[in-house]
Amino acid sequence: MRSVMSESLRTADWVNKGAKAKGDEDPLFYNGSQYTKHMKNPQHTFANPRDIGHVLGRHGILAWGFALACVVTSTFAQSDVGPAWQPGELASTTQTDDHQEVRKLLRQAKYTAALSWIDRSLAKKPRDPQMLFWQAFIYEQTGQADKALPVYLGLTQDYPELAEPHNNLGVLYAAKGDYNRAKESFEAALRDNPSYAAAHENLGDVLLHLAQQSYARASSLDPKHRTAAQKVERLKPALELSQSKP
C-alpha cells in the first residue's frame, strides 16, 4: 500500500472536470492559508465585455462597472481586516515562502529540516491544512505512525473533501491490521476523487486481506471443505505484493 506526498492539496472537483488536461488554471487548492474551493476559474468568471454591453447598454455598463469597483474595493478591505480564516471560506492570502521552502526540502527528503519549517509555520497558523498534511507525512516516513495518525484523522474531520488525508490514514490503519477502517478511509478518498489511482490500488489491497481473513475463517470452521484453504494459498502472492513498498 502506498501513502502520497501531495505538494498541493486539491479538491477533486476541478481535476475531474478535465480542466487540467485543457491547461486551464487550477483555482481549487489548499496552499497554506489559502482555501479557494468555491472560487471560479478566473478565465470563465465574467462574460465577454461585448456580450455584457449588448445586454446592458451604455448606462447599464456604467452601473455594472461601479458595482464591480465596489466589490473589488470591499474584497481588498476584507483581506486586510477580515475575521480569521475558517475551513470552507474564501481567503485572499497567497502561498508563503514557508510552503515553498518545505516543498523544496520534501523533494530532497530532508525531513528534519522540513519539520522545523512546518513547526514554525504551524505556530503562526495552526490550522494550515497543507502544513498539517506534510507534518503527518514526515511522521509517517520517519517511523512515527503514532504521531501521524491523529494528524491525518484531524484533517479528514476538518477537511473531509480532501482525498489525500483519507488515503494516508487508510494506509496507517492497514499497517495496524485494522482493515475495516482502512477500507472506509480508502472509500472516503474515492468519494472525494473517483480518479485517485493510489486509493483504488490501496482499496484493492485491503479487500485482498479481508478476503484472506474470510477464507481462513471458513476453512477453520469447515476443514473438510478444501476450496477455502486453496483460495487462501492462491492469494498469498498477491498479498505479498500488497505489502511491498512501491
C-alpha positions as CSV (number, residue, x, y, z in Angstrom):
1,M,0.0,0.0,0.0
2,R,1.2,3.5,-0.6
3,S,0.9,6.9,1.0
4,V,1.2,10.0,-1.0
5,M,3.2,13.2,-0.5
6,S,1.0,15.8,-2.2
7,E,2.8,19.1,-3.0
8,S,-0.5,21.0,-3.2
9,L,-3.7,19.5,-1.8
10,R,-6.5,19.8,-4.3
11,T,-10.2,19.1,-4.2
12,A,-11.4,16.7,-6.9
13,D,-14.0,19.0,-8.5
14,W,-11.6,20.8,-10.7
15,V,-9.4,17.8,-11.6
16,N,-12.3,15.6,-12.6
17,K,-13.9,18.2,-14.9
18,G,-10.9,17.8,-17.2
19,A,-9.7,21.4,-16.7
20,K,-6.2,20.2,-16.0
21,A,-6.0,18.4,-19.4
22,K,-7.2,21.5,-21.1
23,G,-4.4,23.6,-19.5
24,D,-6.8,25.8,-17.5
25,E,-5.6,27.5,-14.3
26,D,-6.1,25.5,-11.2
27,P,-8.4,27.5,-8.8
28,L,-9.1,24.7,-6.4
29,F,-6.3,24.1,-4.0
30,Y,-5.0,24.4,-0.4
31,N,-1.7,26.1,-0.4
32,G,-1.3,27.0,3.2
33,S,-3.7,29.6,4.4
34,Q,-5.5,29.9,1.1
35,Y,-8.6,27.9,0.5
36,T,-10.3,28.6,-2.8
37,K,-12.7,25.7,-3.3
38,H,-15.5,28.0,-4.2
39,M,-13.6,30.4,-6.4
40,K,-14.5,30.2,-10.1
41,N,-11.8,29.8,-12.8
42,P,-10.7,33.4,-13.5
43,Q,-10.8,32.7,-17.2
44,H,-14.5,32.0,-17.0
45,T,-15.8,34.2,-14.2
46,F,-17.1,37.0,-16.3
47,A,-18.8,37.1,-19.7
48,N,-17.2,38.7,-22.8
49,P,-17.4,42.5,-22.3
50,R,-19.0,42.9,-25.7
51,D,-21.8,40.5,-24.7
52,I,-22.3,42.5,-21.5
53,G,-22.5,45.7,-23.5
54,H,-25.1,44.1,-25.8
55,V,-27.2,43.1,-22.8
56,L,-26.9,46.1,-20.5
57,G,-26.4,49.1,-22.8
58,R,-24.4,52.2,-22.1
59,H,-26.0,53.2,-18.7
60,G,-26.0,49.5,-17.6
61,I,-22.3,49.2,-18.2
62,L,-21.6,52.3,-16.1
63,A,-23.7,50.9,-13.3
64,W,-22.1,47.5,-13.6
65,G,-18.7,49.0,-13.6
66,F,-19.4,51.0,-10.5
67,A,-20.8,47.9,-8.7
68,L,-17.7,45.9,-9.7
69,A,-15.4,48.6,-8.4
70,C,-17.3,48.5,-5.0
71,V,-17.0,44.7,-4.9
72,V,-13.2,44.8,-5.6
73,T,-12.7,47.6,-3.0
74,S,-14.6,45.6,-0.5
75,T,-12.7,42.4,-1.2
76,F,-9.3,44.1,-0.6
77,A,-10.6,45.7,2.6
78,Q,-11.8,42.4,3.9
79,S,-8.5,40.8,3.1
80,D,-6.7,43.3,5.4
81,V,-9.1,43.4,8.4
82,G,-11.4,40.5,8.0
83,P,-12.1,37.8,10.5
84,A,-9.8,34.8,11.0
85,W,-9.9,32.3,8.1
86,Q,-12.1,29.2,8.7
87,P,-12.3,26.0,6.6
88,G,-14.7,26.3,3.7
89,E,-14.3,30.1,3.5
90,L,-12.5,32.0,0.7
91,A,-9.3,33.7,1.9
92,S,-7.3,36.1,-0.2
93,T,-3.9,35.3,1.2
94,T,-1.2,33.8,-1.1
95,Q,1.2,31.0,-0.8
96,T,4.0,31.8,1.7
97,D,7.8,31.4,1.5
98,D,7.4,28.7,4.2
99,H,5.4,26.5,1.8
100,Q,7.9,26.9,-1.0
101,E,10.8,26.0,1.4
102,V,9.1,23.0,2.8
103,R,8.2,21.7,-0.6
104,K,11.8,22.0,-1.7
105,L,13.0,20.2,1.4
106,L,10.5,17.4,1.0
107,R,11.6,16.8,-2.6
108,Q,15.1,16.3,-1.2
109,A,13.8,14.0,1.6
110,K,15.3,16.4,4.2
111,Y,12.6,15.6,6.7
112,T,14.2,17.0,9.8
113,A,14.8,20.4,8.2
114,A,11.3,20.4,6.7
115,L,9.7,19.5,10.0
116,S,11.4,22.5,11.6
117,W,9.9,24.9,9.0
118,I,6.5,23.2,9.4
119,D,6.5,23.6,13.2
120,R,7.4,27.3,12.9
121,S,4.6,27.8,10.4
122,L,2.0,26.0,12.4
123,A,2.9,28.1,15.4
124,K,1.6,31.0,13.4
125,K,-1.3,29.2,11.5
126,P,-2.1,26.1,13.4
127,R,-5.0,25.0,11.1
128,D,-3.0,25.2,7.8
129,P,-4.1,22.0,6.1
130,Q,-1.1,21.7,3.8
131,M,1.4,22.1,6.6
132,L,-0.5,19.6,8.8
133,F,-0.6,17.1,5.9
134,W,3.2,17.5,5.4
135,Q,3.7,17.1,9.1
136,A,1.8,13.9,9.2
137,F,3.6,12.6,6.1
138,I,7.0,13.2,7.7
139,Y,6.0,11.5,10.9
140,E,4.8,8.5,8.8
141,Q,8.0,8.4,6.7
142,T,10.2,8.6,9.8
143,G,8.6,5.7,11.6
144,Q,6.3,7.8,13.9
145,A,2.9,6.4,12.8
146,D,1.5,7.1,16.3
147,K,2.0,10.8,15.7
148,A,0.9,10.8,12.1
149,L,-2.4,9.0,12.6
150,P,-4.1,11.7,14.8
151,V,-3.0,14.4,12.4
152,Y,-4.4,12.6,9.4
153,L,-7.6,11.9,11.3
154,G,-8.0,15.5,12.2
155,L,-7.5,16.5,8.6
156,T,-10.2,14.1,7.5
157,Q,-12.6,15.6,10.0
158,D,-11.8,19.3,9.3
159,Y,-11.3,18.9,5.6
160,P,-13.4,15.9,4.6
161,E,-13.4,16.9,0.9
162,L,-9.6,16.3,0.6
163,A,-8.8,12.8,-0.7
164,E,-5.1,12.5,0.3
165,P,-5.5,12.6,4.1
166,H,-8.2,9.8,3.8
167,N,-5.8,7.7,1.7
168,N,-2.8,8.1,4.0
169,L,-4.9,7.5,7.1
170,G,-6.1,4.2,5.5
171,V,-2.5,3.1,4.9
172,L,-1.8,3.6,8.6
173,Y,-4.9,1.6,9.6
174,A,-4.0,-1.2,7.3
175,A,-0.5,-1.3,8.8
176,K,-2.1,-1.9,12.2
177,G,-4.2,-4.7,10.7
178,D,-7.4,-2.7,11.0
179,Y,-8.6,-3.5,7.5
180,N,-12.2,-2.4,8.0
181,R,-11.3,1.1,9.0
182,A,-8.7,1.2,6.2
183,K,-11.4,0.2,3.7
184,E,-13.6,3.0,5.0
185,S,-10.8,5.5,4.6
186,F,-10.0,4.5,1.0
187,E,-13.7,4.6,0.1
188,A,-13.9,8.1,1.5
189,A,-10.9,9.1,-0.6
190,L,-12.6,7.7,-3.7
191,R,-15.8,9.5,-2.9
192,D,-13.8,12.8,-2.9
193,N,-11.8,11.8,-6.0
194,P,-13.1,8.8,-8.1
195,S,-10.0,9.1,-10.3
196,Y,-7.5,8.7,-7.4
197,A,-5.3,5.8,-8.6
198,A,-3.4,5.2,-5.3
199,A,-6.7,4.9,-3.3
200,H,-8.1,2.4,-5.9
201,E,-5.0,0.3,-5.5
202,N,-4.9,0.5,-1.8
203,L,-8.6,-0.4,-1.6
204,G,-7.9,-3.5,-3.7
205,D,-5.1,-4.5,-1.3
206,V,-7.4,-4.1,1.7
207,L,-10.1,-6.2,0.0
208,L,-7.5,-8.9,-0.6
209,H,-6.7,-9.0,3.1
210,L,-10.3,-9.1,4.1
211,A,-10.9,-11.9,1.6
212,Q,-8.0,-13.8,3.1
213,Q,-9.4,-13.5,6.6
214,S,-12.8,-14.7,5.4
215,Y,-11.4,-17.7,3.6
216,A,-9.2,-18.6,6.5
217,R,-12.2,-18.4,8.9
218,A,-14.3,-20.5,6.5
219,S,-11.5,-23.1,6.3
220,S,-11.2,-23.3,10.1
221,L,-15.0,-23.7,10.5
222,D,-15.2,-26.4,7.9
223,P,-11.8,-28.1,7.5
224,K,-13.2,-30.8,5.2
225,H,-14.2,-28.2,2.6
226,R,-10.8,-27.6,0.9
227,T,-11.9,-24.8,-1.5
228,A,-11.5,-22.0,1.0
229,A,-8.0,-23.2,2.0
230,Q,-7.0,-23.4,-1.7
231,K,-8.1,-19.8,-2.1
232,V,-6.0,-18.7,0.8
233,E,-3.0,-20.3,-0.8
234,R,-3.6,-18.6,-4.1
235,L,-4.0,-15.2,-2.5
236,K,-0.5,-15.3,-0.9
237,P,1.4,-13.9,-3.9
238,A,-1.0,-11.0,-4.3
239,L,-0.9,-10.4,-0.5
240,E,2.9,-10.2,-0.6
241,L,2.8,-7.7,-3.4
242,S,0.3,-5.6,-1.5
243,Q,2.7,-5.4,1.5
244,S,5.7,-4.3,-0.6
245,K,6.6,-0.7,-0.9
246,P,6.3,0.9,-4.4
